[in-house]
């Protein structure tokens, strides 16, 4: 199953690379199943704290493999959605997207589910489903509307038009535009910055931020006791952080 992607671990960093170049990294059900296993493993591994998701040098992901579907291949979804990620609402560990070239349909939806997006200057994004009589139902219409607001999101969703990396940065769903073919290098720099922080603090921060989006009353959101925050406060890292600051040294995180 893992022939559809490559997984590398570099210390506490997991690098996931989509690997269907013959289909511009378009994904079918078997690829989605493989990626679901990858993200299950990442979520369960206490020694892995940050992930980067990337594609090839010329494309990130062309979305759902419509050729496979037209050829009569098995269709269907997986529990955690497109790329094993789009319906995964309980992953508190940060995920960075490193985007070279195109991110179309499900590829763009996957990008929108990542926490930080690094796009090289050649990157292009689109939700073209409406052009094929379909809709971006892997979370794209919901996430884009929440990120951009109604009118700007609808201007993309209802036309299926392409959005450049520079426009994505201006609109707010791209964090940084990298030189051509250097998105992964820049994403690694961001990952290094994240990994210098407390891993349980990262997870608590992401959990609280995303859960708070579903709470209309900010007062309720601020007063809610979230379990990752309780875990963080009970950890050895919660003692190590202030101690390292007082001793003017780098903290030695354990994630426990």
NUBA-763928 format. One record per residue (C-alpha): residue in three letters; residue number from 1; y, x, z. Coordinates in steps of 0.05 Angstrom, whole numbers, padded with zeros to 5 digits, always signed. Each point is the difference from the previous one (the first is absolute). Layout:
N
<site><aa>Ala</aa><i>NUM</i><y>Y</y><x>X</x><z>Z</z></site>
...
//
This chain:
256
<site><aa>Unk</aa><i>1</i><y>+00000</y><x>+00000</x><z>+00000</z></site>
<site><aa>Unk</aa><i>2</i><y>+00048</y><x>+00057</x><z>+00015</z></site>
<site><aa>Unk</aa><i>3</i><y>+00001</y><x>+00022</x><z>-00073</z></site>
<site><aa>Unk</aa><i>4</i><y>+00061</y><x>-00046</x><z>-00009</z></site>
<site><aa>Unk</aa><i>5</i><y>+00042</y><x>+00042</x><z>+00047</z></site>
<site><aa>Unk</aa><i>6</i><y>+00003</y><x>+00068</x><z>+00034</z></site>
<site><aa>Unk</aa><i>7</i><y>+00011</y><x>+00009</x><z>+00074</z></site>
<site><aa>Unk</aa><i>8</i><y>+00024</y><x>+00065</x><z>+00031</z></site>
<site><aa>Unk</aa><i>9</i><y>+00017</y><x>+00016</x><z>+00072</z></site>
<site><aa>Unk</aa><i>10</i><y>+00051</y><x>+00052</x><z>+00020</z></site>
<site><aa>Unk</aa><i>11</i><y>+00004</y><x>+00002</x><z>+00075</z></site>
<site><aa>Unk</aa><i>12</i><y>+00023</y><x>-00069</x><z>+00022</z></site>
<site><aa>Unk</aa><i>13</i><y>+00021</y><x>-00019</x><z>-00071</z></site>
<site><aa>Unk</aa><i>14</i><y>-00045</y><x>-00041</x><z>-00047</z></site>
<site><aa>Unk</aa><i>15</i><y>+00015</y><x>+00005</x><z>-00074</z></site>
<site><aa>Unk</aa><i>16</i><y>-00028</y><x>-00056</x><z>-00043</z></site>
<site><aa>Unk</aa><i>17</i><y>+00003</y><x>+00009</x><z>-00076</z></site>
<site><aa>Unk</aa><i>18</i><y>-00017</y><x>-00056</x><z>-00048</z></site>
<site><aa>Unk</aa><i>19</i><y>-00048</y><x>+00027</x><z>-00053</z></site>
<site><aa>Unk</aa><i>20</i><y>-00010</y><x>-00046</x><z>-00060</z></site>
<site><aa>Unk</aa><i>21</i><y>+00042</y><x>+00038</x><z>-00051</z></site>
<site><aa>Unk</aa><i>22</i><y>-00036</y><x>-00032</x><z>-00058</z></site>
<site><aa>Unk</aa><i>23</i><y>+00030</y><x>-00067</x><z>+00022</z></site>
<site><aa>Unk</aa><i>24</i><y>+00067</y><x>+00028</x><z>+00025</z></site>
<site><aa>Unk</aa><i>25</i><y>-00027</y><x>-00011</x><z>+00070</z></site>
<site><aa>Unk</aa><i>26</i><y>-00007</y><x>-00075</x><z>-00010</z></site>
<site><aa>Unk</aa><i>27</i><y>-00048</y><x>-00025</x><z>+00053</z></site>
<site><aa>Unk</aa><i>28</i><y>-00060</y><x>-00047</x><z>-00005</z></site>
<site><aa>Unk</aa><i>29</i><y>-00041</y><x>-00030</x><z>+00056</z></site>
<site><aa>Unk</aa><i>30</i><y>-00043</y><x>+00062</x><z>+00010</z></site>
<site><aa>Unk</aa><i>31</i><y>+00061</y><x>+00045</x><z>+00006</z></site>
<site><aa>Unk</aa><i>32</i><y>+00031</y><x>-00049</x><z>+00050</z></site>
<site><aa>Unk</aa><i>33</i><y>-00064</y><x>+00001</x><z>+00041</z></site>
<site><aa>Unk</aa><i>34</i><y>+00000</y><x>+00076</x><z>+00001</z></site>
<site><aa>Unk</aa><i>35</i><y>+00073</y><x>+00002</x><z>+00022</z></site>
<site><aa>Unk</aa><i>36</i><y>-00014</y><x>-00051</x><z>+00054</z></site>
<site><aa>Unk</aa><i>37</i><y>-00052</y><x>+00048</x><z>+00029</z></site>
<site><aa>Unk</aa><i>38</i><y>+00051</y><x>+00057</x><z>-00004</z></site>
<site><aa>Unk</aa><i>39</i><y>+00053</y><x>-00038</x><z>+00039</z></site>
<site><aa>Unk</aa><i>40</i><y>-00052</y><x>-00025</x><z>+00050</z></site>
<site><aa>Unk</aa><i>41</i><y>-00019</y><x>+00073</x><z>+00013</z></site>
<site><aa>Unk</aa><i>42</i><y>+00073</y><x>+00022</x><z>+00006</z></site>
<site><aa>Unk</aa><i>43</i><y>+00016</y><x>-00057</x><z>+00048</z></site>
<site><aa>Unk</aa><i>44</i><y>-00060</y><x>+00016</x><z>+00045</z></site>
<site><aa>Unk</aa><i>45</i><y>+00009</y><x>+00076</x><z>+00002</z></site>
<site><aa>Unk</aa><i>46</i><y>+00039</y><x>+00019</x><z>+00063</z></site>
<site><aa>Unk</aa><i>47</i><y>+00015</y><x>+00069</x><z>-00029</z></site>
<site><aa>Unk</aa><i>48</i><y>+00034</y><x>-00026</x><z>-00064</z></site>
<site><aa>Unk</aa><i>49</i><y>+00072</y><x>-00023</x><z>+00012</z></site>
<site><aa>Unk</aa><i>50</i><y>+00035</y><x>-00004</x><z>-00068</z></site>
<site><aa>Unk</aa><i>51</i><y>-00024</y><x>-00015</x><z>-00071</z></site>
<site><aa>Unk</aa><i>52</i><y>+00028</y><x>+00012</x><z>-00069</z></site>
<site><aa>Unk</aa><i>53</i><y>-00022</y><x>-00043</x><z>-00059</z></site>
<site><aa>Unk</aa><i>54</i><y>+00011</y><x>+00027</x><z>-00070</z></site>
<site><aa>Unk</aa><i>55</i><y>-00025</y><x>-00004</x><z>-00071</z></site>
<site><aa>Unk</aa><i>56</i><y>+00000</y><x>+00050</x><z>-00057</z></site>
<site><aa>Unk</aa><i>57</i><y>+00056</y><x>+00042</x><z>-00028</z></site>
<site><aa>Unk</aa><i>58</i><y>+00019</y><x>-00053</x><z>-00051</z></site>
<site><aa>Unk</aa><i>59</i><y>-00015</y><x>-00067</x><z>+00034</z></site>
<site><aa>Unk</aa><i>60</i><y>-00009</y><x>-00029</x><z>+00069</z></site>
<site><aa>Unk</aa><i>61</i><y>-00039</y><x>-00064</x><z>-00014</z></site>
<site><aa>Unk</aa><i>62</i><y>+00003</y><x>-00049</x><z>-00059</z></site>
<site><aa>Unk</aa><i>63</i><y>-00022</y><x>-00057</x><z>+00045</z></site>
<site><aa>Unk</aa><i>64</i><y>-00060</y><x>-00046</x><z>-00009</z></site>
<site><aa>Unk</aa><i>65</i><y>-00049</y><x>+00023</x><z>-00053</z></site>
<site><aa>Unk</aa><i>66</i><y>+00008</y><x>-00057</x><z>-00049</z></site>
<site><aa>Unk</aa><i>67</i><y>-00043</y><x>+00035</x><z>-00053</z></site>
<site><aa>Unk</aa><i>68</i><y>-00058</y><x>+00001</x><z>+00050</z></site>
<site><aa>Unk</aa><i>69</i><y>+00011</y><x>-00075</x><z>+00012</z></site>
<site><aa>Unk</aa><i>70</i><y>+00004</y><x>-00014</x><z>-00075</z></site>
<site><aa>Unk</aa><i>71</i><y>-00064</y><x>+00039</x><z>-00011</z></site>
<site><aa>Unk</aa><i>72</i><y>-00037</y><x>-00046</x><z>+00048</z></site>
<site><aa>Unk</aa><i>73</i><y>-00001</y><x>+00047</x><z>+00058</z></site>
<site><aa>Unk</aa><i>74</i><y>-00010</y><x>-00025</x><z>+00071</z></site>
<site><aa>Unk</aa><i>75</i><y>+00065</y><x>-00028</x><z>+00029</z></site>
<site><aa>Unk</aa><i>76</i><y>+00019</y><x>-00019</x><z>+00071</z></site>
<site><aa>Unk</aa><i>77</i><y>+00040</y><x>+00024</x><z>+00058</z></site>
<site><aa>Unk</aa><i>78</i><y>-00015</y><x>+00041</x><z>+00062</z></site>
<site><aa>Unk</aa><i>79</i><y>+00017</y><x>-00015</x><z>+00072</z></site>
<site><aa>Unk</aa><i>80</i><y>+00058</y><x>+00047</x><z>+00004</z></site>
<site><aa>Unk</aa><i>81</i><y>+00029</y><x>-00016</x><z>-00068</z></site>
<site><aa>Unk</aa><i>82</i><y>+00020</y><x>+00040</x><z>-00062</z></site>
<site><aa>Unk</aa><i>83</i><y>-00011</y><x>+00075</x><z>+00009</z></site>
<site><aa>Unk</aa><i>84</i><y>-00032</y><x>-00017</x><z>+00067</z></site>
<site><aa>Unk</aa><i>85</i><y>+00070</y><x>-00003</x><z>+00027</z></site>
<site><aa>Unk</aa><i>86</i><y>+00042</y><x>-00060</x><z>-00022</z></site>
<site><aa>Unk</aa><i>87</i><y>-00032</y><x>-00049</x><z>+00050</z></site>
<site><aa>Unk</aa><i>88</i><y>-00008</y><x>+00051</x><z>+00055</z></site>
<site><aa>Unk</aa><i>89</i><y>+00049</y><x>-00024</x><z>+00052</z></site>
<site><aa>Unk</aa><i>90</i><y>-00027</y><x>+00038</x><z>+00060</z></site>
<site><aa>Unk</aa><i>91</i><y>+00008</y><x>+00072</x><z>-00023</z></site>
<site><aa>Unk</aa><i>92</i><y>+00050</y><x>+00031</x><z>+00049</z></site>
<site><aa>Unk</aa><i>93</i><y>-00006</y><x>+00071</x><z>-00028</z></site>
<site><aa>Unk</aa><i>94</i><y>+00055</y><x>+00019</x><z>-00049</z></site>
<site><aa>Unk</aa><i>95</i><y>-00017</y><x>+00001</x><z>-00075</z></site>
<site><aa>Unk</aa><i>96</i><y>+00044</y><x>+00036</x><z>-00050</z></site>
<site><aa>Unk</aa><i>97</i><y>-00002</y><x>-00016</x><z>-00075</z></site>
<site><aa>Unk</aa><i>98</i><y>+00011</y><x>+00058</x><z>-00048</z></site>
<site><aa>Unk</aa><i>99</i><y>+00014</y><x>-00032</x><z>-00067</z></site>
<site><aa>Unk</aa><i>100</i><y>-00001</y><x>+00036</x><z>-00067</z></site>
<site><aa>Unk</aa><i>101</i><y>+00008</y><x>-00041</x><z>-00063</z></site>
<site><aa>Unk</aa><i>102</i><y>-00017</y><x>-00074</x><z>-00001</z></site>
<site><aa>Unk</aa><i>103</i><y>-00016</y><x>-00046</x><z>+00058</z></site>
<site><aa>Unk</aa><i>104</i><y>-00013</y><x>-00068</x><z>-00031</z></site>
<site><aa>Unk</aa><i>105</i><y>-00025</y><x>-00066</x><z>+00029</z></site>
<site><aa>Unk</aa><i>106</i><y>-00048</y><x>+00015</x><z>+00056</z></site>
<site><aa>Unk</aa><i>107</i><y>+00022</y><x>+00072</x><z>-00003</z></site>
<site><aa>Unk</aa><i>108</i><y>+00071</y><x>-00021</x><z>+00017</z></site>
<site><aa>Unk</aa><i>109</i><y>-00026</y><x>-00048</x><z>+00053</z></site>
<site><aa>Unk</aa><i>110</i><y>-00038</y><x>+00058</x><z>+00031</z></site>
<site><aa>Unk</aa><i>111</i><y>+00063</y><x>+00042</x><z>+00001</z></site>
<site><aa>Unk</aa><i>112</i><y>+00038</y><x>-00056</x><z>+00035</z></site>
<site><aa>Unk</aa><i>113</i><y>-00054</y><x>-00001</x><z>+00054</z></site>
<site><aa>Unk</aa><i>114</i><y>+00013</y><x>+00074</x><z>+00016</z></site>
<site><aa>Unk</aa><i>115</i><y>+00049</y><x>+00019</x><z>+00054</z></site>
<site><aa>Unk</aa><i>116</i><y>+00037</y><x>+00056</x><z>-00038</z></site>
<site><aa>Unk</aa><i>117</i><y>+00006</y><x>+00005</x><z>-00076</z></site>
<site><aa>Unk</aa><i>118</i><y>+00013</y><x>+00065</x><z>-00036</z></site>
<site><aa>Unk</aa><i>119</i><y>+00008</y><x>-00010</x><z>-00075</z></site>
<site><aa>Unk</aa><i>120</i><y>+00010</y><x>+00054</x><z>-00052</z></site>
<site><aa>Unk</aa><i>121</i><y>+00055</y><x>-00009</x><z>-00051</z></site>
<site><aa>Unk</aa><i>122</i><y>-00049</y><x>-00025</x><z>-00052</z></site>
<site><aa>Unk</aa><i>123</i><y>-00028</y><x>-00055</x><z>+00044</z></site>
<site><aa>Unk</aa><i>124</i><y>+00004</y><x>-00072</x><z>-00025</z></site>
<site><aa>Unk</aa><i>125</i><y>-00016</y><x>-00063</x><z>+00040</z></site>
<site><aa>Unk</aa><i>126</i><y>-00014</y><x>-00071</x><z>-00024</z></site>
<site><aa>Unk</aa><i>127</i><y>-00035</y><x>-00065</x><z>+00018</z></site>
<site><aa>Unk</aa><i>128</i><y>-00018</y><x>-00022</x><z>-00071</z></site>
<site><aa>Unk</aa><i>129</i><y>-00050</y><x>-00053</x><z>+00019</z></site>
<site><aa>Unk</aa><i>130</i><y>+00044</y><x>-00058</x><z>-00024</z></site>
<site><aa>Unk</aa><i>131</i><y>-00003</y><x>+00029</x><z>-00070</z></site>
<site><aa>Unk</aa><i>132</i><y>-00075</y><x>-00010</x><z>+00001</z></site>
<site><aa>Unk</aa><i>133</i><y>+00001</y><x>-00070</x><z>+00030</z></site>
<site><aa>Unk</aa><i>134</i><y>-00015</y><x>+00026</x><z>+00069</z></site>
<site><aa>Unk</aa><i>135</i><y>+00038</y><x>+00013</x><z>+00065</z></site>
<site><aa>Unk</aa><i>136</i><y>+00006</y><x>+00060</x><z>+00046</z></site>
<site><aa>Unk</aa><i>137</i><y>-00042</y><x>-00028</x><z>+00057</z></site>
<site><aa>Unk</aa><i>138</i><y>-00023</y><x>+00064</x><z>+00034</z></site>
<site><aa>Unk</aa><i>139</i><y>+00063</y><x>-00005</x><z>+00043</z></site>
<site><aa>Unk</aa><i>140</i><y>+00050</y><x>+00023</x><z>-00052</z></site>
<site><aa>Unk</aa><i>141</i><y>+00044</y><x>-00063</x><z>-00002</z></site>
<site><aa>Unk</aa><i>142</i><y>+00001</y><x>-00003</x><z>+00076</z></site>
<site><aa>Unk</aa><i>143</i><y>+00014</y><x>+00073</x><z>+00013</z></site>
<site><aa>Unk</aa><i>144</i><y>+00052</y><x>+00008</x><z>-00054</z></site>
<site><aa>Unk</aa><i>145</i><y>+00038</y><x>-00062</x><z>+00023</z></site>
<site><aa>Unk</aa><i>146</i><y>-00001</y><x>+00026</x><z>+00072</z></site>
<site><aa>Unk</aa><i>147</i><y>+00023</y><x>+00068</x><z>-00022</z></site>
<site><aa>Unk</aa><i>148</i><y>+00053</y><x>-00017</x><z>-00052</z></site>
<site><aa>Unk</aa><i>149</i><y>+00021</y><x>-00072</x><z>+00016</z></site>
<site><aa>Unk</aa><i>150</i><y>-00012</y><x>-00061</x><z>-00043</z></site>
<site><aa>Unk</aa><i>151</i><y>+00043</y><x>+00010</x><z>-00062</z></site>
<site><aa>Unk</aa><i>152</i><y>-00012</y><x>+00074</x><z>-00011</z></site>
<site><aa>Unk</aa><i>153</i><y>-00075</y><x>-00010</x><z>+00011</z></site>
<site><aa>Unk</aa><i>154</i><y>-00004</y><x>-00060</x><z>-00046</z></site>
<site><aa>Unk</aa><i>155</i><y>+00037</y><x>+00040</x><z>-00053</z></site>
<site><aa>Unk</aa><i>156</i><y>-00060</y><x>+00046</x><z>-00001</z></site>
<site><aa>Unk</aa><i>157</i><y>-00057</y><x>-00049</x><z>+00014</z></site>
<site><aa>Unk</aa><i>158</i><y>+00021</y><x>-00054</x><z>-00050</z></site>
<site><aa>Unk</aa><i>159</i><y>+00015</y><x>+00047</x><z>-00058</z></site>
<site><aa>Unk</aa><i>160</i><y>-00055</y><x>+00052</x><z>+00009</z></site>
<site><aa>Unk</aa><i>161</i><y>+00050</y><x>+00053</x><z>-00018</z></site>
<site><aa>Unk</aa><i>162</i><y>-00006</y><x>+00074</x><z>+00013</z></site>
<site><aa>Unk</aa><i>163</i><y>+00039</y><x>+00033</x><z>+00057</z></site>
<site><aa>Unk</aa><i>164</i><y>+00015</y><x>+00074</x><z>-00001</z></site>
<site><aa>Unk</aa><i>165</i><y>-00008</y><x>+00046</x><z>+00060</z></site>
<site><aa>Unk</aa><i>166</i><y>+00076</y><x>+00007</x><z>+00004</z></site>
<site><aa>Unk</aa><i>167</i><y>+00008</y><x>-00076</x><z>+00002</z></site>
<site><aa>Unk</aa><i>168</i><y>-00056</y><x>-00006</x><z>+00051</z></site>
<site><aa>Unk</aa><i>169</i><y>+00039</y><x>+00049</x><z>+00044</z></site>
<site><aa>Unk</aa><i>170</i><y>+00063</y><x>-00041</x><z>-00009</z></site>
<site><aa>Unk</aa><i>171</i><y>-00036</y><x>-00065</x><z>+00015</z></site>
<site><aa>Unk</aa><i>172</i><y>-00032</y><x>+00029</x><z>+00062</z></site>
<site><aa>Unk</aa><i>173</i><y>-00076</y><x>+00003</x><z>-00012</z></site>
<site><aa>Unk</aa><i>174</i><y>+00000</y><x>+00074</x><z>-00018</z></site>
<site><aa>Unk</aa><i>175</i><y>+00018</y><x>+00050</x><z>+00055</z></site>
<site><aa>Unk</aa><i>176</i><y>+00010</y><x>+00061</x><z>-00043</z></site>
<site><aa>Unk</aa><i>177</i><y>-00001</y><x>+00017</x><z>-00074</z></site>
<site><aa>Unk</aa><i>178</i><y>-00035</y><x>+00067</x><z>-00014</z></site>
<site><aa>Unk</aa><i>179</i><y>+00003</y><x>+00044</x><z>-00062</z></site>
<site><aa>Unk</aa><i>180</i><y>-00052</y><x>-00015</x><z>-00053</z></site>
<site><aa>Unk</aa><i>181</i><y>-00072</y><x>+00011</x><z>+00024</z></site>
<site><aa>Unk</aa><i>182</i><y>+00023</y><x>+00020</x><z>+00069</z></site>
<site><aa>Unk</aa><i>183</i><y>-00008</y><x>-00065</x><z>+00038</z></site>
<site><aa>Unk</aa><i>184</i><y>-00062</y><x>+00026</x><z>+00036</z></site>
<site><aa>Unk</aa><i>185</i><y>+00035</y><x>+00063</x><z>+00023</z></site>
<site><aa>Unk</aa><i>186</i><y>+00058</y><x>-00040</x><z>+00028</z></site>
<site><aa>Unk</aa><i>187</i><y>-00048</y><x>-00050</x><z>+00031</z></site>
<site><aa>Unk</aa><i>188</i><y>-00035</y><x>+00058</x><z>+00036</z></site>
<site><aa>Unk</aa><i>189</i><y>+00068</y><x>+00022</x><z>+00028</z></site>
<site><aa>Unk</aa><i>190</i><y>+00011</y><x>-00070</x><z>+00027</z></site>
<site><aa>Unk</aa><i>191</i><y>-00071</y><x>+00000</x><z>+00028</z></site>
<site><aa>Unk</aa><i>192</i><y>+00013</y><x>+00065</x><z>+00036</z></site>
<site><aa>Unk</aa><i>193</i><y>+00062</y><x>-00030</x><z>+00032</z></site>
<site><aa>Unk</aa><i>194</i><y>-00040</y><x>-00061</x><z>+00023</z></site>
<site><aa>Unk</aa><i>195</i><y>-00057</y><x>+00043</x><z>+00026</z></site>
<site><aa>Unk</aa><i>196</i><y>+00048</y><x>+00039</x><z>+00045</z></site>
<site><aa>Unk</aa><i>197</i><y>+00010</y><x>-00065</x><z>+00038</z></site>
<site><aa>Unk</aa><i>198</i><y>-00045</y><x>-00033</x><z>+00051</z></site>
<site><aa>Unk</aa><i>199</i><y>-00057</y><x>-00035</x><z>-00038</z></site>
<site><aa>Unk</aa><i>200</i><y>-00004</y><x>-00058</x><z>+00049</z></site>
<site><aa>Unk</aa><i>201</i><y>+00075</y><x>-00006</x><z>-00002</z></site>
<site><aa>Unk</aa><i>202</i><y>-00004</y><x>-00006</x><z>-00076</z></site>
<site><aa>Unk</aa><i>203</i><y>-00052</y><x>-00054</x><z>+00005</z></site>
<site><aa>Unk</aa><i>204</i><y>+00038</y><x>-00038</x><z>+00054</z></site>
<site><aa>Unk</aa><i>205</i><y>+00064</y><x>+00003</x><z>-00042</z></site>
<site><aa>Unk</aa><i>206</i><y>-00033</y><x>-00026</x><z>-00063</z></site>
<site><aa>Unk</aa><i>207</i><y>-00037</y><x>-00055</x><z>+00037</z></site>
<site><aa>Unk</aa><i>208</i><y>+00062</y><x>-00025</x><z>+00037</z></site>
<site><aa>Unk</aa><i>209</i><y>+00043</y><x>+00002</x><z>-00063</z></site>
<site><aa>Unk</aa><i>210</i><y>-00049</y><x>-00039</x><z>-00043</z></site>
<site><aa>Unk</aa><i>211</i><y>-00019</y><x>-00050</x><z>+00053</z></site>
<site><aa>Unk</aa><i>212</i><y>+00073</y><x>-00011</x><z>+00015</z></site>
<site><aa>Unk</aa><i>213</i><y>+00012</y><x>-00022</x><z>-00072</z></site>
<site><aa>Unk</aa><i>214</i><y>-00042</y><x>-00062</x><z>+00013</z></site>
<site><aa>Unk</aa><i>215</i><y>+00041</y><x>-00018</x><z>+00062</z></site>
<site><aa>Unk</aa><i>216</i><y>+00064</y><x>-00039</x><z>-00016</z></site>
<site><aa>Unk</aa><i>217</i><y>+00031</y><x>+00011</x><z>+00069</z></site>
<site><aa>Unk</aa><i>218</i><y>+00018</y><x>+00073</x><z>+00009</z></site>
<site><aa>Unk</aa><i>219</i><y>+00004</y><x>-00010</x><z>+00075</z></site>
<site><aa>Unk</aa><i>220</i><y>-00073</y><x>-00022</x><z>+00001</z></site>
<site><aa>Unk</aa><i>221</i><y>-00019</y><x>+00058</x><z>-00045</z></site>
<site><aa>Unk</aa><i>222</i><y>+00034</y><x>+00050</x><z>+00048</z></site>
<site><aa>Unk</aa><i>223</i><y>-00032</y><x>-00030</x><z>+00062</z></site>
<site><aa>Unk</aa><i>224</i><y>-00071</y><x>-00005</x><z>-00028</z></site>
<site><aa>Unk</aa><i>225</i><y>-00052</y><x>+00047</x><z>+00029</z></site>
<site><aa>Unk</aa><i>226</i><y>-00037</y><x>+00032</x><z>-00058</z></site>
<site><aa>Unk</aa><i>227</i><y>-00067</y><x>+00033</x><z>+00014</z></site>
<site><aa>Unk</aa><i>228</i><y>+00015</y><x>+00064</x><z>-00040</z></site>
<site><aa>Unk</aa><i>229</i><y>+00061</y><x>+00010</x><z>+00044</z></site>
<site><aa>Unk</aa><i>230</i><y>-00042</y><x>-00009</x><z>+00063</z></site>
<site><aa>Unk</aa><i>231</i><y>-00050</y><x>+00051</x><z>-00028</z></site>
<site><aa>Unk</aa><i>232</i><y>+00056</y><x>+00049</x><z>-00015</z></site>
<site><aa>Unk</aa><i>233</i><y>+00028</y><x>-00006</x><z>+00070</z></site>
<site><aa>Unk</aa><i>234</i><y>-00068</y><x>+00011</x><z>+00031</z></site>
<site><aa>Unk</aa><i>235</i><y>-00015</y><x>+00062</x><z>-00042</z></site>
<site><aa>Unk</aa><i>236</i><y>+00003</y><x>+00074</x><z>+00016</z></site>
<site><aa>Unk</aa><i>237</i><y>+00049</y><x>+00007</x><z>-00059</z></site>
<site><aa>Unk</aa><i>238</i><y>+00049</y><x>-00043</x><z>+00038</z></site>
<site><aa>Unk</aa><i>239</i><y>+00001</y><x>+00053</x><z>+00054</z></site>
<site><aa>Unk</aa><i>240</i><y>-00003</y><x>+00059</x><z>-00049</z></site>
<site><aa>Unk</aa><i>241</i><y>+00062</y><x>-00020</x><z>-00040</z></site>
<site><aa>Unk</aa><i>242</i><y>+00051</y><x>+00002</x><z>+00056</z></site>
<site><aa>Unk</aa><i>243</i><y>-00034</y><x>+00061</x><z>+00031</z></site>
<site><aa>Unk</aa><i>244</i><y>+00005</y><x>+00039</x><z>-00066</z></site>
<site><aa>Unk</aa><i>245</i><y>+00073</y><x>-00020</x><z>-00006</z></site>
<site><aa>Unk</aa><i>246</i><y>+00015</y><x>+00025</x><z>+00070</z></site>
<site><aa>Unk</aa><i>247</i><y>-00037</y><x>+00064</x><z>-00013</z></site>
<site><aa>Unk</aa><i>248</i><y>+00035</y><x>+00010</x><z>-00067</z></site>
<site><aa>Unk</aa><i>249</i><y>-00065</y><x>+00005</x><z>-00041</z></site>
<site><aa>Unk</aa><i>250</i><y>-00036</y><x>-00039</x><z>-00053</z></site>
<site><aa>Unk</aa><i>251</i><y>-00044</y><x>-00055</x><z>+00029</z></site>
<site><aa>Unk</aa><i>252</i><y>-00075</y><x>+00006</x><z>-00007</z></site>
<site><aa>Unk</aa><i>253</i><y>-00021</y><x>-00070</x><z>-00020</z></site>
<site><aa>Unk</aa><i>254</i><y>-00071</y><x>-00025</x><z>+00011</z></site>
<site><aa>Unk</aa><i>255</i><y>+00008</y><x>-00072</x><z>-00023</z></site>
<site><aa>Unk</aa><i>256</i><y>-00033</y><x>-00021</x><z>+00065</z></site>
//
